[in-house]
Amino acid sequence: MNAVAMIARYLLGLAMLVFGANKFFHFMPNPELTGDAASFMGALAGSGYIFPALGVIYLLAGLLLILNKAVPFALILLVPVSFNIVAFHLKYAPEGILFAAIVAILNLLLIYTNWDRFKSLFK
């Protein structure tokens, strides 16, 4: 694995660990949302399970990436997460699109660098 992919793996893994832990320990304040963004996030929070489930997925994927174990599995777990982070920010909160784009780009870069492990899925 080249140095760029290794750095991307550690950055994405660290981000997932931090944001996953935040889903349980709430050490980072949530940004103030208004209008449709607040309604959407309120509905997700009201379900009672979405944010804890996301926290588990973030933590699992982050640990796998940091420990360099089952990296393709971690990346597959993060595809719908990355997609929905970008979609949310495009639709409801464009001011946060930079972090969303970074997560998605890191995920795509790592999928590309591990493509030999994924290409059989597309035959």
C-alpha contacts under 8 A as a table, 3 or more apart, distances in Angstrom:
res1	aa1	res2	aa2	distance
1	M	5	A	6.40
1	M	6	M	6.61
1	M	113	T	7.89
2	N	5	A	5.50
2	N	6	M	6.31
3	A	6	M	5.01
3	A	7	I	6.13
4	V	7	I	5.21
4	V	8	A	6.09
5	A	8	A	4.95
5	A	9	R	5.99
5	A	109	L	7.38
5	A	110	L	6.26
5	A	113	T	6.86
6	M	9	R	5.06
6	M	10	Y	6.27
7	I	10	Y	5.16
7	I	11	L	6.06
8	A	11	L	5.09
8	A	12	L	6.00
8	A	106	L	5.81
8	A	109	L	7.75
8	A	110	L	7.09
9	R	12	L	5.33
9	R	13	G	5.90
9	R	65	L	5.85
9	R	66	I	6.92
9	R	106	L	7.55
9	R	110	L	6.90
10	Y	13	G	4.99
10	Y	14	L	5.90
10	Y	65	L	6.62
10	Y	66	I	5.53
11	L	14	L	5.17
11	L	15	A	6.10
12	L	15	A	5.11
12	L	16	M	6.13
12	L	62	G	7.05
12	L	65	L	7.53
12	L	103	V	6.64
12	L	106	L	6.44
12	L	107	N	7.37
13	G	16	M	5.17
13	G	17	L	6.16
13	G	61	A	6.88
13	G	62	G	3.88
13	G	63	L	6.52
13	G	64	L	7.57
13	G	65	L	5.02
13	G	66	I	5.33
14	L	17	L	5.05
14	L	18	V	6.15
14	L	62	G	6.18
14	L	66	I	7.10
15	A	18	V	5.23
15	A	19	F	6.07
15	A	62	G	7.35
16	M	19	F	5.25
16	M	20	G	5.62
16	M	58	Y	4.84
16	M	59	L	6.08
16	M	61	A	6.93
16	M	62	G	4.82
17	L	20	G	5.09
17	L	21	A	5.96
17	L	58	Y	6.25
17	L	59	L	4.99
17	L	62	G	5.00
17	L	63	L	6.90
18	V	21	A	5.27
18	V	22	N	6.17
19	F	22	N	4.91
19	F	23	K	6.49
19	F	55	G	7.35
19	F	58	Y	7.03
20	G	23	K	5.31
20	G	24	F	7.28
20	G	54	L	7.14
20	G	55	G	4.15
20	G	56	V	6.60
20	G	57	I	7.50
20	G	58	Y	4.75
20	G	59	L	5.03
21	A	24	F	5.48
21	A	25	F	6.06
21	A	26	H	7.73
21	A	55	G	6.59
21	A	59	L	6.87
22	N	25	F	5.03
22	N	26	H	4.66
22	N	27	F	5.82
22	N	28	M	6.47
22	N	55	G	7.68
23	K	26	H	5.98
23	K	51	F	6.37
23	K	52	P	6.34
23	K	54	L	7.75
23	K	55	G	5.25
24	F	52	P	6.96
24	F	55	G	7.00
26	H	29	P	6.96
33	L	37	A	5.86
33	L	38	A	4.86
34	T	37	A	5.84
34	T	38	A	4.87
34	T	39	S	7.71
35	G	38	A	5.47
35	G	39	S	6.36
36	D	39	S	4.95
36	D	40	F	5.99
36	D	92	Y	6.65
37	A	40	F	5.17
37	A	41	M	6.17
37	A	92	Y	5.09
37	A	93	A	6.78
38	A	41	M	5.25
38	A	42	G	5.81
39	S	42	G	5.01
39	S	43	A	6.14
40	F	43	A	5.22
40	F	44	L	6.42
41	M	44	L	5.04
41	M	45	A	6.08
42	G	45	A	5.04
42	G	46	G	5.90
43	A	46	G	4.92
43	A	47	S	6.45
44	L	47	S	5.39
44	L	48	G	7.48
44	L	50	I	6.10
44	L	51	F	7.37
45	A	48	G	5.70
45	A	49	Y	7.53
45	A	50	I	6.79
45	A	51	F	6.61
47	S	50	I	6.46
48	G	51	F	7.34
48	G	52	P	7.82
49	Y	52	P	5.52
49	Y	53	A	5.96
50	I	53	A	5.17
50	I	54	L	6.07
51	F	54	L	4.97
51	F	55	G	6.05
52	P	55	G	4.90
52	P	56	V	6.32
53	A	56	V	5.18
53	A	57	I	6.31
54	L	57	I	5.01
54	L	58	Y	5.99
55	G	58	Y	5.08
55	G	59	L	6.04
56	V	59	L	5.12
56	V	60	L	5.97
57	I	60	L	5.17
57	I	61	A	5.98
57	I	77	L	7.16
57	I	78	L	7.98
58	Y	61	A	5.29
58	Y	62	G	5.85
58	Y	78	L	7.82
59	L	62	G	5.04
59	L	63	L	6.02
60	L	63	L	5.28
60	L	64	L	6.19
60	L	74	A	7.49
61	A	64	L	5.14
61	A	65	L	6.12
61	A	73	F	7.99
61	A	74	A	4.55
61	A	75	L	7.28
61	A	77	L	6.86
61	A	78	L	7.17
62	G	65	L	5.16
62	G	66	I	6.10
62	G	74	A	7.58
63	L	66	I	5.16
63	L	67	L	5.91
64	L	67	L	5.20
64	L	68	N	5.75
64	L	69	K	4.96
64	L	70	A	6.13
64	L	71	V	6.09
64	L	74	A	6.21
65	L	68	N	4.97
65	L	69	K	6.50
65	L	70	A	7.70
65	L	71	V	5.62
65	L	74	A	6.68
66	I	69	K	7.91
68	N	71	V	5.99
70	A	73	F	5.35
70	A	74	A	6.42
71	V	74	A	5.03
71	V	75	L	6.17
72	P	75	L	5.05
72	P	76	I	6.19
72	P	111	I	7.34
72	P	114	N	7.08
72	P	117	R	6.99
72	P	118	F	7.55
73	F	76	I	5.14
73	F	77	L	6.25
74	A	77	L	5.08
74	A	78	L	6.36
75	L	78	L	5.06
75	L	79	V	6.39
75	L	107	N	6.38
75	L	110	L	7.45
75	L	111	I	6.69
76	I	79	V	5.31
76	I	80	P	7.90
77	L	80	P	6.90
77	L	81	V	7.31
78	L	81	V	4.89
78	L	82	S	5.81
78	L	107	N	7.18
79	V	82	S	5.20
79	V	83	F	6.11
79	V	104	A	7.90
79	V	107	N	7.19
80	P	83	F	4.98
80	P	84	N	6.05
81	V	84	N	5.27
81	V	85	I	6.13
82	S	85	I	5.17
82	S	86	V	6.26
82	S	100	A	7.16
82	S	103	V	6.33
82	S	104	A	5.08
82	S	107	N	7.49
83	F	86	V	5.34
83	F	87	A	6.07
83	F	104	A	7.07
84	N	87	A	4.86
84	N	88	F	5.85
85	I	88	F	5.28
85	I	89	H	6.34
85	I	100	A	5.65
86	V	89	H	5.25
86	V	90	L	6.07
86	V	97	I	6.63
86	V	100	A	5.11
86	V	101	A	6.42
86	V	104	A	7.38
87	A	90	L	5.11
87	A	91	K	6.05
88	F	91	K	5.29
88	F	92	Y	5.62
88	F	93	A	6.74
89	H	92	Y	5.35
89	H	93	A	4.39
89	H	94	P	4.80
89	H	95	E	7.33
89	H	96	G	6.00
89	H	97	I	5.34
89	H	100	A	7.15
90	L	93	A	6.36
90	L	94	P	5.20
90	L	97	I	6.74
91	K	94	P	7.02
93	A	96	G	5.99
93	A	97	I	7.37
94	P	97	I	5.22
95	E	98	L	7.60
96	G	99	F	6.15
96	G	100	A	6.73
97	I	100	A	4.94
97	I	101	A	5.89
98	L	101	A	5.14
98	L	102	I	6.21
99	F	102	I	5.02
99	F	103	V	6.26
100	A	103	V	5.30
100	A	104	A	6.30
101	A	104	A	5.09
101	A	105	I	5.92
102	I	105	I	5.12
102	I	106	L	6.02
103	V	106	L	5.27
103	V	107	N	6.15
104	A	107	N	5.06
104	A	108	L	6.09
105	I	108	L	5.05
105	I	109	L	5.92
106	L	109	L	5.07
106	L	110	L	6.13
107	N	110	L	5.24
107	N	111	I	6.19
108	L	111	I	4.99
108	L	112	Y	6.08
109	L	112	Y	5.05
109	L	113	T	6.21
110	L	113	T	5.02
110	L	114	N	6.10
111	I	114	N	5.08
111	I	115	W	5.70
111	I	118	F	7.78
112	Y	115	W	4.90
113	T	116	D	7.99
114	N	117	R	5.65
114	N	118	F	7.00
115	W	118	F	5.00
115	W	119	K	5.89
116	D	119	K	5.59
116	D	120	S	7.86
117	R	120	S	7.21
118	F	121	L	5.63
118	F	122	F	7.49
119	K	122	F	5.44
119	K	123	K	6.93
120	S	123	K	5.44
